[in-house]
Amino acid sequence: MIPWTQPREEAVPRPRTGVTPIRHVRVPERIWSEVARIAREDGRTMTGVVLEALDRYLAWHKRQDKRGE
């Protein structure tokens, strides 16, 4: 088998293109690099970290809205 055609054990299947829209954001390098380092140490992807942060922000915002009613 040709070396570059061998399946990589660590490869994670990529979702079908178009399933989730790609978003573009600007993040200061000091924040991105530190979060990327921690994500690697935790065995997580940056996508997973960003999605969790956004989910937590939405949950917090919903709690704030309920308090103001």
C-alpha positions in Angstrom: 0.0 0.0 0.0 1.3 3.5 -0.8 2.1 5.2 2.5 -0.1 8.3 2.0 -3.1 6.1 1.2 -3.0 4.2 4.5 -5.7 5.2 6.9 -4.5 7.2 9.9 -5.5 5.9 13.2 -5.9 9.4 14.7 -8.0 10.8 11.8 -11.5 11.9 12.8 -14.1 11.6 10.1 -15.0 15.0 8.6 -18.7 16.0 8.5 -20.2 16.3 5.0 -19.5 19.6 3.5 -22.4 21.9 3.8 -23.9 20.2 6.9 -22.6 22.9 9.2 -21.9 26.4 7.9 -18.4 27.7 8.2 -18.2 30.9 10.4 -15.3 33.3 10.4 -14.3 35.2 13.5 -11.3 37.2 14.5 -9.6 36.1 17.7 -6.5 37.7 19.2 -3.5 35.4 18.9 -2.8 35.4 22.6 -6.3 33.9 23.3 -6.3 31.5 20.3 -2.9 30.0 21.1 -3.6 29.5 24.8 -7.0 27.9 24.1 -5.5 25.7 21.3 -2.8 24.5 23.7 -5.3 23.6 26.4 -7.6 22.0 23.9 -4.7 19.8 22.6 -3.8 18.8 26.2 -7.5 17.9 26.8 -7.7 16.0 23.5 -10.4 18.3 22.2 -10.8 20.2 18.9 -11.1 24.0 18.7 -14.5 23.5 17.1 -15.7 21.6 20.2 -14.2 24.2 22.5 -15.9 27.1 20.6 -19.2 25.3 20.4 -19.2 24.6 24.2 -18.4 28.2 24.9 -21.2 29.4 22.7 -23.6 26.9 24.3 -22.7 28.1 27.7 -23.1 31.8 26.7 -26.6 31.0 25.3 -27.6 29.2 28.5 -26.3 32.1 30.6 -28.2 34.6 28.5 -31.4 32.6 28.8 -31.0 32.6 32.6 -30.5 36.4 32.5 -33.6 36.9 30.4 -35.7 34.8 32.8 -34.5 36.9 35.8 -35.6 40.1 34.0 -39.1 38.9 33.3 
